[in-house]
């Protein structure tokens, strides 16, 4: 069923003046929660970049960010600039999986194991 068909079905059943919660619309449409979709795509991207050859710039950048997030290779006078994001992408991935980026990096090297871990995003499904 396409998103257009789903929205048409909701529109037929719900009027603009009705008070309808997001949960009731979600149960009517049976669509996957957006946070789950986003977390799943972050998971796929991390696995892909981790398995790239070491000479690819995306792999090098992610490896450098992993090192920085673990406190390695940081100059003593280095500070984050003001106005930066509160949570970096790597921290969000760690929160999605509930473990450190080091363990995720090593796990992602085995593609079959990495694919089997994808549904471990439990915190969103309970909300």
Helices and strands as residue ranges (DSSP letters): H 3-13, H 22-29, H 34-50, H 57-69, H 89-97, H 101-108, H 111-116, H 122-125
